[in-house]
Amino acid sequence: MSSHAQLWEIGLSLASALGISIGQLLFRLSAQRIDGERWLASTLGNPWLWAALIVYAAATLLWVHVLRTAPLSRVYPLIALAFVVVPLLETLLLGEPLRPQVLIGGAVIVVGVVIAVHGSAE
């Protein structure tokens, strides 16, 4: 496989991971707006939930497209980057504190992804 095709697979995989991350933030916004007494109505009528489901569906379809040609062992580690992106987006967009443990864990994940992807590209 050409390096151009591998870069394309990586780019689409990263886009899928970003979509999953954005979907998680939308799920969080949805959960914050659910009324405990009117759980079903406030869940089904929640625009944040519908946005999350649409974004998740799009990210999943993109992921399935990637898996048509890319070996799972090469692209799957990239999905782990969502574990790094979600806390960063939560801090930037929702004002949640970013704990040092999360930063350290995120760095470990990034190093692991780089090792896994580099090792599978050979």
Residue, then its C-alpha position, 0 to 999 in steps of 0.5 A: m500500500s502506498s504511503h499516500a493511502q496510509l496517510w489517508e487511512i490515518g486521517l480518516s481514522l483521526a476524523s472518526a476519533l474526533g467525531i466520537s470525541i465530539g459525540q461524547l461531549l454532546f452526550r454530556l450536554s444531553a445528560q445535563r439537561i435530563d429532568g429526573e422526574r420527566w426522564l423519558a420525555s426530557t431524553l427523547g426531546n433533547p436536541w443535544l442527544w439527537a445531535a450526539l447520535i447523529v455525530y456518532a452515527a457519522a463517525t461510525l460510518l466513517w470508521v466502517h469506510v476506513l475498515r473497508t481497506a485498512p487493517l484493523s491493527r494499523v488504524y484501531p490504535l488511533i481511536a484511543l486518541a479519543f481518550v485524550v481528546v475528550p478531556l481536552l475538549e471538556t476543559l476547553l468547551l465546558g470549563e471542566p478542570l483538567r487534572p494532572q493525572v489525565l494529562i499524564g495518562g493522555a501522554v502515555i496513550v499518545v506514546g502508545v498510539v505512536i508506537a502501535v501505528h508506527g509498528s504496524a506501518e512496516 
